[in-house]
Each structure stands twice: as structure tokens, then as C-alpha cells.
Amino acid sequence: GCLEKVRRLCAIREQKGYHYSIEVDGGVNRETASMIREAGTDVLISGSAFFASPSPSAEVQFFKGSAIV
């Protein structure tokens, strides 16, 4: 459900020329980050996946899509 909402918000933003950011908070981890980014999310908010990681900086890079660690 969340990914479909993000896609719909992206379509509305594009059609109407709006300039808002779309963020997802909750359930963001290594299994979901790429799907969420691909749906069009601008901001990922991760709590437990970030704080439980042995390398938080690597986690940030992974969530940004700029590194696969």
C-alpha cells in the first residue's frame, strides 16, 4: 500500500507542477530501501535499521543508493 501511495503522490506532483518532498518513515531497511526509492520517495527515515547497524555510515550510503555494502 505504501509504495502505491508514493507512486500516486509522485504522479500528482508531476501533473500539477508541485514541489513537495515525499518521505517514508517506518519499515525502511535493506530489504525495502531500493523499492521505496524506486517508487519516487525523496527522503527515507530509518530508525532501528540505522541504529542496529555495525556501520551506520555504510547504512546511510546504502539507503541513498550510492553503495551496496
C-alpha positions in Angstrom: 0.0 0.0 0.0 2.7 2.5 0.9 4.5 2.1 -2.5 1.3 2.7 -4.4 0.6 5.9 -2.4 4.1 7.1 -3.1 3.7 6.5 -6.8 0.3 8.3 -6.8 1.8 11.3 -4.9 4.7 11.4 -7.5 2.2 11.4 -10.3 0.2 14.2 -8.7 3.3 16.2 -8.1 4.4 15.9 -11.7 1.0 16.6 -13.2 0.3 19.7 -11.1 3.9 21.0 -11.0 4.0 20.8 -7.2 7.4 21.0 -5.4 6.9 18.9 -2.3 9.1 16.2 -0.9 7.8 12.7 -0.3 9.2 10.8 2.7 8.7 7.4 4.1 9.1 6.8 7.8 8.9 3.3 9.1 9.9 -0.1 7.7 12.9 1.3 5.9 15.7 -1.3 5.9 18.0 -3.0 3.4 15.1 -5.1 2.0 12.8 -2.2 1.4 15.0 0.8 0.7 15.5 0.3 -3.1 11.8 -0.3 -3.7 10.9 2.8 -1.7 13.4 4.9 -3.6 12.3 3.5 -7.0 8.7 4.4 -6.2 9.8 8.0 -6.0 10.4 8.8 -2.4 12.7 11.7 -1.8 13.5 11.1 1.9 13.9 7.8 3.7 13.7 7.8 7.5 15.2 4.8 9.2 15.5 4.2 12.9 16.2 0.6 14.0 18.0 -0.4 10.8 20.3 2.5 11.2 21.0 2.3 14.9 21.4 -1.5 14.8 23.9 -1.4 12.0 27.5 -2.1 12.8 28.4 0.7 10.4 25.8 3.5 10.4 27.7 5.5 7.7 27.5 2.4 5.4 23.8 2.2 6.1 23.3 5.8 5.0 25.2 5.2 1.8 23.1 2.1 1.1 19.8 3.9 1.8 20.9 6.7 -0.6 21.6 4.0 -3.3 25.2 5.0 -3.6 26.8 1.9 -2.2 25.9 -1.7 -1.7 27.6 -3.0 1.4 
